[in-house]
Amino acid sequence: MGRDPHTSWRVPAAIAGVLALSACTPGASDESTRRSDVVLVTIDTLRADALGCYGAGEGASPRIDAFARSGMLFERALAAAASTAPSHASIFTARTVRGHSIGHHNGSTRLVRAPTLATVLDDAGYDTAAFVSNIMLRRQLGFDRGFDLYDDELPEVEANRIVFERLAEHTASRSIAWLERRDERPFFLWAHFNDPHGPYTPPPELVRPVVAAPDEAPLPVLSQQHGFEGIPDYQAIGGEHLPSQYRARYAAEVRVVDEWFGRLLDALDATPRGRAALVVLTADHGESMGAENVWFSHGHAGTPDIAHVPLIVRAPGLTPGRNADLVHHIDVAPTLLELIGLPRMSRQSGVALGRYLREGRAIRVRTLFVEADSEVVAYRGEHFVRQPTEDALGTPVGWQPRVFRWDSDAAWSPGEAVPAVEAGLRFYVSGREPLEFSEETLDDAQRGRLRALGYLDPD
C-alpha cells in the first residue's frame, strides 16, 4: 500500500520493591513451564480519541476495536513524554523521563545502563526481535539492547523533508515473516508503526471527502515545524489549508495502521500458541489538532491532546473490560513482566497493573508526569498541573504552576489548586524522582511524608 507522493532525592526508606506475583495462567511462574510469548505494538503519534474504542465512532479503527473487546482497555493512559524517543525509553525501562538517560531529548541522547524490557526477556531465554519505523528509534540511540534482531531499515522518505521512515505494510510484513519462523522458544516481538506521524500522506482513496463547516477558516503554511497558528511546513499538502482536510488525512493514516495491525494479529493468532500470547498496544504520544491554536504537531506540550494515549492489554486469564484509573507508560513493562511471572526491574517507577485487575482493586492513585520540550505536566485524578521549564528564548523559568481540569482531549478548563500534585511536581522537576514503593513497608512518619508529596492518598 503506497503513499501519495504529493501528498537526587529518592524515597530510599520507602522503596522496598514489590515482588512479582504469579502469572495469570496457572503454573506460569514455574520455571519448568514455558512462558507466554509477548508482543508489544507501539503506534507513533496516535491520539487515543482517534480510535473507535476511545470514542472516534464506528469505522475509525475496526481491527483495533475488535482487539480491545478481547482485552483490557485503559481509558486514561498517559504518555511519558510528548516525543518518540523519551516515551519509548520509559515504556522499556519503567522509569520516568528523568529516570533514564534519554531524558526529554528526542534523538540527541542514548539509552544506556538501565535494564530494559528487552534485556530482561533476553536474559530469561526469549527470542527477541524489533521492527521499528521511525528514525528516532534507530539502533544508534540504544534501543537495540536485548534484541537478537533489530530491524531499523527505513526505506521510505517522508514528503516535504529528508526524513526516513517505513510504512505499516512493510513493518507488518517483516514482523509476520519473523513470526512464521518461530520454534518452541518463547519470543518477544516489538512492532512499531509510524504511519499516523505527519506528514499525513495515506493512499488517496482512503481519505474521506471533507465537507467544510461554513465558519471553518483556512490556516497559513508556516516556515517552521511548530504548528502555532498554522500548518507546520513539513505537514503542508498541496493547496490544502483547511483543518478538516488534515484531520481527514490523519484519520486515513489511522485506518492504514489499523488494517496492518489487524493483519499482524491475525498472523499471530494463526500460530499454535498465538491466542495464548500476551499482546499490548499503545502509542508514544498524541498530536495537537488545534488545542491552544497549535496545529498538527507534538513535542511542545504535555496537555491531554498530546499525553492521552491508548493502552490495551490482552492476556490469558485477564478478563476483558475497561478500566478508568489513571495509568502511565512506566506501567507497561512491570505489567508485562508480572503477567508472565518474571521479577520486577531494578529502580522501576511503574506498577504492575495486572495484580490490581485480578484482585478487583482500584489502581493506586499516583501523581504521574509527562515531559515536553519546555514544560512538565503532573496528572492526578481529574486535574493536571503545568510547570514551564523554559521560556520562548530557552531561558529556565521559576515556579509557575497552572492547574487545569481534564475535560476532554480537545479542551481543558482552569482548576482549583491541588497541593499534593504541586508538591510532587516540585520534587520531580528538581530531579528527585519517586520510585515505586510498597505501602506495607512504611512506618507512620514515612507515610506522612509521602502523603504530603502527593504519592499516597490521604487517610
N, C-alpha and C positions, 0 to 999 in steps of 0.2 A: 504494500500500500504506500504510494509515494505522496510527496508533498507538492503543493503548488509552488513553483519556483518564484512566483511573483509575491507571490504572496510573502591572716594566718591564725584566725581563731577558729577552732572547731568545737565540737561538743564532746571532748575526749572521755569524760567520765560517763557520759550518757550513751556512748556508742558501744553496744555490746554485740551487734551483729545478730541478725535474725537467721537461725539455722534453716536450711532448706527443708521444706516439708516433703512428704511423699508425693509422688506424681499422681495425677488424677486417674491414671489407669492402674489397675491392680498389679503390684509387683514391679512397677516402673523404676522404683528406687533400688531394686535388687540388681547388683552388678552382673548377675548371670542372665538377666533378662534384656533382650535387645531394646535399646532406647528408641523413642519415636523419631522419625525424620522431622526436620524443621525447614520451613520455607518462610522467608521474610520478603515481602514485596513492599518497596517504597516508591511512591509516585511523586515526582517533582511538581511543586507549585500547585498542589491540588487543594482547593478550599473544601472544607467539609460540606458546606451548603451547595456545592456543585453536584453532589451525588443525590440520587433519588431517595436513598435510605436516610439522608440527612435533610430532606425537605425540598429538594430541587424539582420533584414531580416525576411522574411516570415517564419512562423513556430516556431519562437523563443518563442512567448507568445501569441497565438491566442486569448485566453479569455480576457487577459488584453488589447490587441489591440482593440478588439471589444468594450470593456468598454470605452477605450479612445476616440473612434469615437462618443460616446454618450455624452461626457463631454468636459471640457476644459482641455487641456494638456499644462502644463507649461514646456517649453523646457529647461529652465535654472533655475532649482530649486536647492538650496543649503541645505545641512545638517547643523545643528548647531554644530555638533561635529563628530569626527571620531570613536566614540564608542557608544554603545547602550544606556546606562542609561542617559548620559547628553543630547543626541539628543532627546530622548523621553520626558525628562523633559522640554526641550524647546518647543517641539510640544504642550505639555499640558499646559504650563504656559504662552506661547507667550513671553517669556523672553530669552535673550541671555544666554549663558552658565555662564557668570559672573554675571547674574542677578537672578539665583536660587541656592538653597542650594546643589544641586548635584555637581555643578562645573564641571570641566573636568574629575573628578574621575569616574571610571566605576565600581560601586559596593561597594565602601567603604564609601559612604555618603548617606544621606536620604533626600527625598523630603519633606520639611516641610513648613509651614506657607503660602506660596504663594497660591492663588486660582488657581484651575486648570479647564480645560475644563469639567472634570467630576464633580467637586464640583459645578460649575455654573449650569450645566444641572440638576444635582440632586436637587439643590435649586429651579430650575424652574419647578419641578414636573416630570422630566423624570425618567423612569425606566432605570437603568444603569447596564451594565454588561461588563466585560472584560474577554477575554480568551487569555492568553499570553503563549509564548512557549520558552522563554529564561530566564535563571536563573538570569540575570541582571535586570529583571523586576519583581522579586518576591516581595510579599507584604511587606517584611521587609524593602524595600527601599522607601516605602511611596507612591508607585504608586496606591495603592488601595483606596486612599481617594476619596470619592464621588461615589464609586461604590457599588450598592446594592449586586452584585455578583462579586467576583474577583476570577476567576478560574486560579490559577497558579500551578496546578498539573502537574508535569513534569515526566512522567513515563518511558521515554526512556533514555538511556545512550549513549553519543557520543562514536564513535570508537576512540581508542588511548588514551583517558583520561577520568577520572571520572567526567564528567560534564553532568548534566541532562538537558533534553530538551523535547519538544513534537513535533511530526511530524504533517505536514499540515493536513493530513487526520483526525486526532483526534481533532485538533483545529477547523477545519471547521465543523466537525460533531457535536461537542458540541455547537458551535455557531448556527448552523442550528436548533438544538433541542430547544435551548432557543428562537429563533425567532418564532418557531411554537407555543409557549405558550403565545405569547403576546396578550394583550387585547387592549382596546381603549386608554390606557395611552400612550403618546409618549415615545419613547425609544431611548437610546444611546447605541450602541454596538461598542466595540473596539475589533477587532480580530487582533492578532499579529502572523505572521507566521515566523518560524525560519529557514526553510529548506536551503536557499542559503548559510547560515553560514557554514563554514568549521567545521569538515572535510566533503568533498563533497562525500556523500555516497548515491546517489539516487538508486532506483531499477536498477539493472544491465541492464535490457532490454531497459532502456531509454537512456543509454549512447551511443551516435552515434559513429561509428568507426572513428578512427583517422588515417589520412594519414600524417605522419610527413614530414615536409619540409626537403630537403637534408641538409640544414645548421643548423637544429634545434639541439641545444646541450642539453644533459641531465643535470638536476640540482642535486646537492647533497642534501641529507636529513640532516637537521641541528639538533642540540641538544637543540634548543630553539624554542619559539613560534613566534619570529620575523622572517620575511622572507627575510632578506637581503642576497642576493646572493645564495639563496637556498630555499628548501621546508621546512616550519616550521614542527617541529616534529609531532605536532598533525594533520597535514594535510596529512602525508605520507600514501599512499595506496599501499600495497603490494610491488611489484617491479617496480612500475611506477615512472619514473623520467623525462619524457618529459613534458614541459609546456603545450603542446597541449592536453595531456591526462587529465590534471587537468582542463583546460578550458572546455573540453567536459563534464567532470563531473559537473562542475559548471552550465553549460548550461542546463544539465538534471535536476539539482535541481530547476532551474528557471521554467522549464516546469512542474515539480511537483506542485510547489506552484501556477503556473498559472492555472492548472486544478482545484485545490481546491478553489482558489479564484472564479473561474467561477461557481463552484457548490454553493458556498455561495451566490453569486449574483443571481443565478437562484432561490434559495430558498427565498431570499428577494423579488425579483420581482414577485414571485408567490403569495405573501401575498396581501391582499386587498389594502394596502397603499404602496406597495413596490416601484412602479415606481415613487412615489412622494417623496421618501426618498432622503435625502442629503447623498451622498457617496463620500468619499475621500480615495484615495490610495496614499501612499508614502512609502519611505524606511528610515531607520535610518541613513544609510551611505552606501558607496560602498565597493569595495575590490580592492586591488592592484593586477594587473595581469602582473607585470614586469616593471612598470614605475620606473625609477631610480634604477633598478635592485632589486626591492623589490617584492617578490612573495607571493601571496595567503594569504594576511594578511591586517589588518587595524589598526587604532588607532595611528599610528606613524606619520601621515601627514594629512594636510588639503588641499592637492592638488586635482585637478578635478577628478582623478580616485576614490578618497575617498569621496569627497564633493558633486559631482553631483549626485542627486537622482531623481527618478520620482516623479511627483506630478500631479495628475489627479483629477478633481472635477466634479461630476455630480450632478446637482441641478435643480429643476423645475425653468423655466424661465431663466436659464443661457444657452446662445446659445453655442452649441458645437463648438470647434475650437482649435487653437493652439496659444499660446502666447509666445513671445520670450524675454519678460522682465525678469530681474533678480529678483527672489523671494527666500524665505527662510522658514525654519521650523517655525520660530517665527510668520509667517503669517497664519499658519493653523488654530489655534484656533480663532483669530479675524475674519477670513473669515467665518468659520462655524457659529459663533455666530451672525454675521451681516446678514448672509443669512437666518437665522431663526428668526430674529427680536429681539435678546437679546442684552443688553448693553455690551460694551467692558469690559474687565477685568482691574483691577487696575494695574498700573505700567507695562502695556504691552509694549513691544518693537516692535511688529509686526504691520502690517497694514491689514485691511480688503480688500482683492483683488476684491471681487465681485462688489463693487461700481465702481471701475475703468473699469471693463469689461462691466458693464451695460451702463456706460456713454461713452464708446468708447474712453477712455483716456489711455495714456501710464501710466504704474505703476510708481510711484515716484522713481526716481533714488536715491539709497542709497548706503552707504558703509556697506557691510554685512560681518559677521565674522564667521569663522569656527575654532573650537578649536581641537587640537590634544594633544598627550601626551607631546610633547616637542616643540610645535610651535603654534602660532596663525596666521591665514591667513585672510586677508581682501580682499574682492572681490568688484569690481565696474566696470561696463561696461565690456569690454573685458580683463581687467587686474586683476591680483591679486598680493598681496604683502605678502611675507612670513617673519615672525619675529620669530626666535627661542626664546624659553623661558628658555631653559636649554641645557647644552652640554651633551655629551655621559655619563659623570660621574654624571649627575644630578645637576650640578652647574649652578645657574642662570647666564644668559649672558646679555650683554648690548644691545644697539640699533644696530641691524644688518639687516635692511630690505633688501629684494631682490625682484625685480619686474619682473613679467612674463606676457606674453600674453597667454590666454587660447585658444590654437589652437585646441585641441581635448581632450577627456578624457584620452587618452593614452600618449599624449605628449604635452609639452608646451615649449615656447621659451622665452629667455630674452626679457624684455620690457623696455621702457623708463620710467623714474621716473614720478610718479603721485603724486604730492604734497598733493592733497586733500585726497587721500587714506592713505598716510603715516601719515598725521596729525590725521585722525580719528583713525588709528591703534594705534598710540602712546597714545592717550587718552584712548582707550579701554584697552590696556594691563596694563595701570596704575590703572585700576579698576573704571574708570569714564565712566560708561555705558550710552549711549544716549537712551532715551526713545522716544516713538512716540510723535510727536508734530503736531500741525496744523499751516501751514504757515500763515493762515489768522489772527492768534492771535499775530504775531510777529511785533515788530517795526523794523525800518531800522537797528539799531545797533545790535539787536539780529539776524536778517537775515545775516548781515555781519559776525558775529562771527561764525554762523553755516556753512556758505559757506566756511569759512577758515578751518573749521574742516572736510569738506567733506560731511556734512549731507544735504546740499542743492545744487542744481545746480547753476552754475554761471548765472548772468544776461545775 
